[in-house]
């Protein structure tokens, strides 16, 4: 695969499309999105390894770590073509899109050598241990503690909404090691099979269990579990969230494919009237604005920029509004008897669309960030 960033766009798209169309697909592979279920892991891992063998895993990673150092446009085209081919673009987002860049930027040589190649090849699944029952979108309020011991660290606390935690080999953990506030936070690597780690899946409205609660009771960690330095957890977390919101923009191009499916379904049912056509045109315009916002934010190069809160807000609410159109396309049967519609992808989008405005930071929190940090408005009373 050519990874040059100055390659002709049409040629690059044709190259990727040809690769995906001819790639052998493991039995059971489906486009499960950013997070696999337990049943998706084996076919997803086989697919990821095939992508890695041909240079399509970790496109955004530096070349010295096995990546392609690909441009934003290159990443977008690959995401679009994966959506068109109806395949996942990686095993799961947390390891390769979030943890990998963090370890490249902050990890020790030992951590990079131990984890990065296994992440690139899809050998290990990781989960993000950030949100807590009383600190969902307010990471500064994290209460999980990590206390120094003679042998390393002892962790106690609870996390929630941890994607793929049931299947993960490792977790990236934000914990409190000092006083209240940002400076008292540190980042750790947690083996998910460590004594004292318990995972409880959360059943979702769509029938899947991609999210989990994680309980940490006197979990002993080695000294080399610390990423960076003690007290450096906040900037590492901000980089992780910046990467997550960047990745949301990359995922968002899949909305174009979903919209095409919805238009086709509406036409088949004779429901594509002028009112629905206008709604579809409006959402199409928002999706293009979303993509352009994503590209501008990446070009600026600052993952801590409030522009990523704009990106997260636009992505979540566009995804939600696109999903809400499903009832107009499929009718009320999509709500009362989803299995009878025969359009599983659209029904699934309708069921999970509302969650997009909560996961990764609620829309309310993103508006607070924009109001306070960009517009200079008074802080919300707390």
Kinemage of the C-alpha trace (Angstrom):
@kinemage 1
@onewidth
@group {chain A} dominant
@subgroup {mainchain}
@vectorlist {calphas} color= white
{ca unk a 1} P 0.000 0.000 0.000
{ca unk a 2} L 1.268 3.470 -0.821
{ca unk a 3} L 1.052 5.723 2.236
{ca unk a 4} L 2.183 8.962 0.665
{ca unk a 5} L 0.019 11.871 1.747
{ca unk a 6} L 0.312 13.584 -1.662
{ca unk a 7} L -1.254 10.669 -3.536
{ca unk a 8} L -4.088 11.495 -5.915
{ca unk a 9} L -7.377 11.333 -3.986
{ca unk a 10} L -9.273 9.409 -6.652
{ca unk a 11} L -6.429 6.924 -7.001
{ca unk a 12} L -6.220 6.472 -3.227
{ca unk a 13} L -9.955 5.887 -2.981
{ca unk a 14} L -9.902 3.389 -5.830
{ca unk a 15} L -6.939 1.607 -4.266
{ca unk a 16} L -8.659 1.275 -0.884
{ca unk a 17} L -11.974 0.254 -2.448
{ca unk a 18} L -10.287 -2.457 -4.491
{ca unk a 19} L -8.425 -3.722 -1.431
{ca unk a 20} L -11.576 -3.943 0.683
{ca unk a 21} L -13.657 -5.562 -2.070
{ca unk a 22} L -11.092 -8.307 -2.649
{ca unk a 23} L -10.140 -8.861 1.015
{ca unk a 24} L -11.229 -12.265 2.414
{ca unk a 25} L -13.798 -11.755 5.162
{ca unk a 26} L -13.728 -14.049 8.203
{ca unk a 27} L -16.895 -15.984 8.950
{ca unk a 28} L -19.163 -13.981 11.241
{ca unk a 29} L -17.634 -10.582 10.447
{ca unk a 30} L -20.104 -7.692 10.570
{ca unk a 31} L -19.758 -3.938 10.794
{ca unk a 32} L -20.193 -3.743 14.576
{ca unk a 33} L -18.957 -0.165 14.877
{ca unk a 34} L -16.291 1.087 17.287
{ca unk a 35} L -16.743 -1.665 19.872
{ca unk a 36} L -17.128 -5.422 19.313
{ca unk a 37} L -19.412 -7.680 21.290
{ca unk a 38} L -17.918 -10.914 22.618
{ca unk a 39} L -19.195 -12.747 19.516
{ca unk a 40} L -17.483 -10.181 17.261
{ca unk a 41} L -14.011 -10.516 18.753
{ca unk a 42} L -12.616 -13.495 16.865
{ca unk a 43} L -13.794 -12.464 13.373
{ca unk a 44} L -12.941 -8.858 14.231
{ca unk a 45} L -9.426 -9.803 15.322
{ca unk a 46} L -8.832 -11.849 12.166
{ca unk a 47} L -10.029 -8.915 10.065
{ca unk a 48} L -7.834 -6.469 11.996
{ca unk a 49} L -4.759 -8.671 11.499
{ca unk a 50} L -5.419 -8.746 7.769
{ca unk a 51} L -5.632 -4.935 7.739
{ca unk a 52} L -2.396 -4.717 9.745
{ca unk a 53} L -0.584 -7.080 7.378
{ca unk a 54} L -1.457 -4.778 4.482
{ca unk a 55} L -0.660 -1.464 6.208
{ca unk a 56} L -4.199 -0.348 7.030
{ca unk a 57} L -4.078 -0.616 10.851
{ca unk a 58} L -2.983 2.472 12.757
{ca unk a 59} L -2.959 4.779 9.753
{ca unk a 60} L -2.466 7.778 12.055
{ca unk a 61} L 0.470 6.249 13.980
{ca unk a 62} L 4.034 7.397 13.215
{ca unk a 63} L 5.902 5.170 10.799
{ca unk a 64} L 8.512 4.305 13.433
{ca unk a 65} L 5.776 2.535 15.395
{ca unk a 66} L 4.359 0.660 12.420
{ca unk a 67} L 1.833 3.266 11.301
{ca unk a 68} L 1.450 5.189 8.053
{ca unk a 69} L 1.564 8.775 9.401
{ca unk a 70} L -1.445 9.280 7.163
{ca unk a 71} L -3.152 12.601 6.567
{ca unk a 72} L -6.610 13.383 7.895
{ca unk a 73} L -8.015 13.087 4.387
{ca unk a 74} L -6.401 9.668 3.977
{ca unk a 75} L -7.984 8.505 7.247
{ca unk a 76} L -11.375 9.892 6.203
{ca unk a 77} L -11.297 8.121 2.846
{ca unk a 78} L -10.413 4.826 4.513
{ca unk a 79} L -13.280 5.270 7.007
{ca unk a 80} L -15.694 6.113 4.189
{ca unk a 81} L -14.699 3.092 2.157
{ca unk a 82} L -14.985 0.786 5.196
{ca unk a 83} L -18.505 2.134 5.733
{ca unk a 84} L -19.300 1.592 2.059
{ca unk a 85} L -17.926 -1.974 2.232
{ca unk a 86} L -19.839 -2.526 5.490
{ca unk a 87} L -16.784 -3.651 7.464
{ca unk a 88} L -15.181 -2.366 10.699
{ca unk a 89} L -12.030 -0.303 10.240
{ca unk a 90} L -10.319 -1.896 13.234
{ca unk a 91} L -10.897 -4.438 16.009
{ca unk a 92} L -11.933 -1.734 18.499
{ca unk a 93} L -11.203 1.982 18.840
{ca unk a 94} L -9.844 2.120 22.406
{ca unk a 95} L -6.567 0.254 21.864
{ca unk a 96} L -5.427 1.573 18.505
{ca unk a 97} L -7.088 5.007 18.421
{ca unk a 98} L -6.776 6.055 22.082
{ca unk a 99} L -4.235 3.992 24.017
{ca unk a 100} L -1.680 3.699 21.220
{ca unk a 101} L -1.203 7.468 20.770
{ca unk a 102} L -1.057 7.938 24.565
{ca unk a 103} L 1.707 5.348 24.936
{ca unk a 104} L 3.586 6.837 21.979
{ca unk a 105} L 3.454 10.286 23.602
{ca unk a 106} L 3.781 9.454 27.316
{ca unk a 107} L 4.719 5.793 27.683
{ca unk a 108} L 8.113 4.517 28.769
{ca unk a 109} L 10.305 2.558 26.359
{ca unk a 110} L 9.319 -0.594 28.237
{ca unk a 111} L 5.594 0.174 27.881
{ca unk a 112} L 5.934 0.945 24.195
{ca unk a 113} L 7.866 -2.245 23.509
{ca unk a 114} L 5.469 -4.362 25.554
{ca unk a 115} L 2.125 -3.058 24.305
{ca unk a 116} L 2.293 -1.131 21.022
{ca unk a 117} L 2.953 -3.925 18.548
{ca unk a 118} L 0.322 -6.132 20.141
{ca unk a 119} L -2.139 -3.247 19.850
{ca unk a 120} L -1.215 -2.656 16.195
{ca unk a 121} L -1.738 -6.324 15.372
{ca unk a 122} L -5.036 -6.571 17.259
{ca unk a 123} L -3.730 -9.093 19.794
{ca unk a 124} L -5.076 -7.200 22.810
{ca unk a 125} L -8.353 -5.436 23.518
{ca unk a 126} L -8.245 -2.436 25.863
{ca unk a 127} L -10.959 -0.633 27.782
{ca unk a 128} L -11.082 2.960 28.992
{ca unk a 129} L -11.609 3.217 32.768
{ca unk a 130} L -12.562 6.881 33.108
{ca unk a 131} L -16.250 7.481 33.898
{ca unk a 132} L -17.617 6.855 37.381
{ca unk a 133} L -21.157 6.734 38.797
{ca unk a 134} L -20.727 10.215 40.318
{ca unk a 135} L -18.261 11.613 37.763
{ca unk a 136} L -19.533 10.705 34.312
{ca unk a 137} L -18.589 13.737 32.235
{ca unk a 138} L -16.706 15.551 35.020
{ca unk a 139} L -13.392 13.731 35.148
{ca unk a 140} L -11.988 16.197 37.682
{ca unk a 141} L -14.416 14.634 40.178
{ca unk a 142} L -12.924 11.120 39.846
{ca unk a 143} L -12.912 9.288 43.224
{ca unk a 144} L -11.146 6.026 42.378
{ca unk a 145} L -7.866 6.094 44.315
{ca unk a 146} L -4.383 4.756 43.684
{ca unk a 147} L -2.181 4.720 46.777
{ca unk a 148} L 1.564 4.087 46.719
{ca unk a 149} L 2.765 0.884 48.356
{ca unk a 150} L 6.187 -0.698 48.762
{ca unk a 151} L 5.504 -2.865 45.707
{ca unk a 152} L 3.740 -0.304 43.503
{ca unk a 153} L 0.153 0.974 43.763
{ca unk a 154} L -3.105 -0.181 45.358
{ca unk a 155} L -6.311 0.819 43.529
{ca unk a 156} L -9.854 1.038 44.907
{ca unk a 157} L -12.943 2.386 43.185
{ca unk a 158} L -15.627 1.864 40.576
{ca unk a 159} L -15.896 2.717 36.889
{ca unk a 160} L -18.909 2.603 34.586
{ca unk a 161} L -19.751 2.743 30.859
{ca unk a 162} L -16.445 1.014 30.104
{ca unk a 163} L -16.645 -0.238 26.515
{ca unk a 164} L -15.510 -3.845 25.887
{ca unk a 165} L -14.311 -4.242 29.494
{ca unk a 166} L -15.684 -7.800 29.656
{ca unk a 167} L -13.426 -8.831 26.772
{ca unk a 168} L -10.437 -6.593 27.465
{ca unk a 169} L -6.970 -7.749 28.460
{ca unk a 170} L -5.989 -4.290 29.721
{ca unk a 171} L -7.566 -1.056 30.876
{ca unk a 172} L -6.276 2.514 30.864
{ca unk a 173} L -7.270 3.881 34.277
{ca unk a 174} L -7.644 7.455 35.513
{ca unk a 175} L -7.301 7.474 39.303
{ca unk a 176} L -6.718 9.964 42.097
{ca unk a 177} L -3.221 9.909 43.577
{ca unk a 178} L -3.274 13.320 45.237
{ca unk a 179} L -5.459 16.194 46.352
{ca unk a 180} L -8.738 17.267 44.802
{ca unk a 181} L -8.599 18.764 41.333
{ca unk a 182} L -6.751 18.106 38.096
{ca unk a 183} L -3.246 17.861 39.538
{ca unk a 184} L -4.138 14.981 41.817
{ca unk a 185} L -4.877 12.562 38.952
{ca unk a 186} L -2.620 9.909 37.415
{ca unk a 187} L -2.960 7.388 34.590
{ca unk a 188} L -2.319 3.644 34.919
{ca unk a 189} L -2.346 0.408 32.952
{ca unk a 190} L -4.527 -2.229 34.631
{ca unk a 191} L -4.444 -5.927 33.675
{ca unk a 192} L -8.126 -6.825 33.597
{ca unk a 193} L -7.400 -10.287 35.000
{ca unk a 194} L -5.709 -8.835 38.110
{ca unk a 195} L -6.983 -9.965 41.505
{ca unk a 196} L -9.676 -7.550 42.693
{ca unk a 197} L -10.969 -6.545 39.236
{ca unk a 198} L -14.620 -7.456 38.641
{ca unk a 199} L -16.632 -6.649 35.499
{ca unk a 200} L -20.426 -6.552 35.230
{ca unk a 201} L -21.926 -6.103 31.730
{ca unk a 202} L -24.729 -3.593 31.223
{ca unk a 203} L -27.596 -4.732 28.981
{ca unk a 204} L -28.465 -2.096 26.383
{ca unk a 205} L -31.782 -1.316 24.744
{ca unk a 206} L -30.534 -2.850 21.483
{ca unk a 207} L -29.868 -6.158 23.247
{ca unk a 208} L -26.076 -5.845 23.207
{ca unk a 209} L -23.772 -5.450 26.221
{ca unk a 210} L -20.870 -3.364 24.964
{ca unk a 211} L -20.759 -1.226 28.125
{ca unk a 212} L -19.763 -2.475 31.572
{ca unk a 213} L -19.354 -1.583 35.220
{ca unk a 214} L -15.880 -2.272 36.608
{ca unk a 215} L -15.135 -2.709 40.314
{ca unk a 216} L -11.572 -2.382 41.642
{ca unk a 217} L -11.037 -3.708 45.171
{ca unk a 218} L -7.466 -3.547 46.518
{ca unk a 219} L -6.027 -4.110 43.050
{ca unk a 220} L -2.231 -4.286 43.259
{ca unk a 221} L -0.321 -2.700 40.372
{ca unk a 222} L 3.394 -2.799 39.643
{ca unk a 223} L 5.372 0.477 39.621
{ca unk a 224} L 5.623 0.321 35.816
{ca unk a 225} L 1.824 0.466 35.539
{ca unk a 226} L 2.029 4.264 35.854
{ca unk a 227} L 1.929 6.096 32.504
{ca unk a 228} L 4.106 9.189 32.540
{ca unk a 229} L 4.501 10.683 35.983
{ca unk a 230} L 2.283 10.796 39.066
{ca unk a 231} L -0.003 13.819 38.795
{ca unk a 232} L 0.181 13.840 34.986
{ca unk a 233} L -3.150 12.099 34.535
{ca unk a 234} L -5.127 15.164 33.511
{ca unk a 235} L -3.118 16.129 30.388
{ca unk a 236} L -2.986 12.454 29.417
{ca unk a 237} L -6.771 12.204 29.850
{ca unk a 238} L -7.268 15.359 27.771
{ca unk a 239} L -5.163 13.867 24.994
{ca unk a 240} L -7.188 10.656 25.197
{ca unk a 241} L -10.477 12.551 24.996
{ca unk a 242} L -9.122 14.651 22.141
{ca unk a 243} L -8.243 11.464 20.293
{ca unk a 244} L -11.678 10.050 21.091
{ca unk a 245} L -13.432 13.112 19.688
{ca unk a 246} L -11.130 13.087 16.683
{ca unk a 247} L -12.108 9.457 16.129
{ca unk a 248} L -15.786 10.370 16.401
{ca unk a 249} L -15.327 12.564 13.346
{ca unk a 250} L -13.739 9.664 11.499
{ca unk a 251} L -16.613 7.392 12.493
{ca unk a 252} L -19.119 10.035 11.467
{ca unk a 253} L -18.451 9.510 7.779
{ca unk a 254} L -20.307 6.218 8.206
{ca unk a 255} L -23.450 8.345 8.613
{ca unk a 256} L -23.437 8.928 4.856
{ca unk a 257} L -23.876 5.198 4.262
{ca unk a 258} L -26.677 4.963 6.841
{ca unk a 259} L -28.469 7.897 5.236
{ca unk a 260} L -28.280 6.156 1.838
{ca unk a 261} L -29.833 3.039 3.355
{ca unk a 262} L -32.605 5.107 4.915
{ca unk a 263} L -33.379 6.837 1.619
{ca unk a 264} L -33.532 3.467 -0.156
{ca unk a 265} L -35.821 2.039 2.561
{ca unk a 266} L -38.151 5.045 2.353
{ca unk a 267} L -38.407 4.755 -1.432
{ca unk a 268} L -39.170 1.044 -1.186
{ca unk a 269} L -42.060 1.873 1.145
{ca unk a 270} L -43.322 4.786 -0.931
{ca unk a 271} L -42.617 7.197 1.933
{ca unk a 272} L -40.033 9.432 0.285
{ca unk a 273} L -42.295 12.484 0.098
{ca unk a 274} L -41.155 16.157 -0.087
{ca unk a 275} L -41.193 16.530 3.704
{ca unk a 276} L -38.873 13.556 4.264
{ca unk a 277} L -36.729 14.626 1.282
{ca unk a 278} L -36.164 18.046 2.900
{ca unk a 279} L -35.284 16.400 6.208
{ca unk a 280} L -32.791 14.126 4.469
{ca unk a 281} L -31.270 17.100 2.625
{ca unk a 282} L -30.841 19.022 5.882
{ca unk a 283} L -29.140 16.105 7.603
{ca unk a 284} L -26.903 15.597 4.542
{ca unk a 285} L -25.789 19.239 4.789
{ca unk a 286} L -25.029 18.841 8.499
{ca unk a 287} L -22.979 15.723 7.828
{ca unk a 288} L -20.779 17.626 5.368
{ca unk a 289} L -20.372 20.490 7.848
{ca unk a 290} L -19.371 17.901 10.420
{ca unk a 291} L -16.719 16.467 8.143
{ca unk a 292} L -15.289 19.912 7.354
{ca unk a 293} L -15.243 20.810 11.066
{ca unk a 294} L -13.378 17.589 11.765
{ca unk a 295} L -10.758 18.368 9.116
{ca unk a 296} L -10.233 21.929 10.419
{ca unk a 297} L -9.832 20.689 13.987
{ca unk a 298} L -7.241 18.117 12.943
{ca unk a 299} L -5.324 20.607 10.815
{ca unk a 300} L -4.998 22.884 13.875
{ca unk a 301} L -3.130 20.042 15.603
{ca unk a 302} L -4.244 20.845 19.168
{ca unk a 303} L -6.136 17.901 20.659
{ca unk a 304} L -6.988 19.999 23.740
{ca unk a 305} L -8.668 22.628 21.574
{ca unk a 306} L -12.319 23.483 22.303
{ca unk a 307} L -12.872 22.809 18.606
{ca unk a 308} L -13.105 19.161 19.565
{ca unk a 309} L -16.038 19.959 21.837
{ca unk a 310} L -17.734 21.488 18.787
{ca unk a 311} L -16.894 18.324 16.890
{ca unk a 312} L -18.219 16.049 19.626
{ca unk a 313} L -21.425 18.092 19.971
{ca unk a 314} L -22.061 18.173 16.218
{ca unk a 315} L -21.304 14.476 15.795
{ca unk a 316} L -23.552 13.341 18.634
{ca unk a 317} L -26.545 15.461 17.740
{ca unk a 318} L -26.321 14.802 14.002
{ca unk a 319} L -26.124 11.065 14.723
{ca unk a 320} L -29.120 11.346 17.054
{ca unk a 321} L -31.217 13.327 14.567
{ca unk a 322} L -30.374 10.947 11.731
{ca unk a 323} L -31.454 8.052 13.935
{ca unk a 324} L -34.693 9.847 14.821
{ca unk a 325} L -35.614 9.860 11.132
{ca unk a 326} L -35.831 6.073 11.290
{ca unk a 327} L -39.390 6.180 12.576
{ca unk a 328} L -40.404 8.289 9.568
{ca unk a 329} L -38.666 5.832 7.239
{ca unk a 330} L -39.807 2.574 8.856
{ca unk a 331} L -42.979 3.682 10.590
{ca unk a 332} L -44.014 2.934 14.156
{ca unk a 333} L -43.345 -0.788 13.650
{ca unk a 334} L -39.672 0.090 14.088
{ca unk a 335} L -40.509 0.989 17.707
{ca unk a 336} L -43.011 -1.716 18.590
{ca unk a 337} L -41.796 -4.664 16.497
{ca unk a 338} L -38.260 -3.899 15.246
{ca unk a 339} L -37.598 -7.462 14.089
{ca unk a 340} L -40.489 -7.257 11.621
{ca unk a 341} L -39.072 -4.375 9.589
{ca unk a 342} L -36.198 -6.246 7.965
{ca unk a 343} L -33.900 -3.217 8.230
{ca unk a 344} L -31.754 -4.183 11.201
{ca unk a 345} L -29.081 -1.519 10.651
{ca unk a 346} L -31.606 1.323 10.628
{ca unk a 347} L -33.453 -0.016 13.670
{ca unk a 348} L -30.172 -0.376 15.539
{ca unk a 349} L -29.253 3.226 14.694
{ca unk a 350} L -32.622 4.397 16.005
{ca unk a 351} L -32.150 2.538 19.296
{ca unk a 352} L -28.620 3.741 20.018
{ca unk a 353} L -28.791 7.235 18.503
{ca unk a 354} L -29.848 8.920 21.721
{ca unk a 355} L -26.858 7.437 23.561
{ca unk a 356} L -24.488 9.375 21.298
{ca unk a 357} L -25.340 12.586 23.181
{ca unk a 358} L -24.220 10.956 26.448
{ca unk a 359} L -21.195 8.753 25.774
{ca unk a 360} L -17.781 10.411 25.468
{ca unk a 361} L -19.039 13.531 27.282
{ca unk a 362} L -22.639 14.723 27.340
{ca unk a 363} L -23.919 17.457 25.053
{ca unk a 364} L -24.606 19.578 28.132
{ca unk a 365} L -20.958 19.347 29.223
{ca unk a 366} L -19.751 20.213 25.700
{ca unk a 367} L -21.964 23.323 25.706
{ca unk a 368} L -20.565 24.332 29.098
{ca unk a 369} L -17.017 23.983 27.762
{ca unk a 370} L -17.814 26.079 24.698
{ca unk a 371} L -19.675 28.710 26.713
{ca unk a 372} L -16.990 29.087 29.359
{ca unk a 373} L -13.744 28.505 27.439
{ca unk a 374} L -14.614 29.896 24.011
{ca unk a 375} L -17.316 32.503 24.538
{ca unk a 376} L -16.087 33.598 27.988
{ca unk a 377} L -19.488 33.256 29.632
{ca unk a 378} L -19.771 32.985 33.440
{ca unk a 379} L -19.258 29.489 34.794
{ca unk a 380} L -22.320 27.415 35.574
{ca unk a 381} L -23.139 27.461 39.316
{ca unk a 382} L -21.900 24.279 40.962
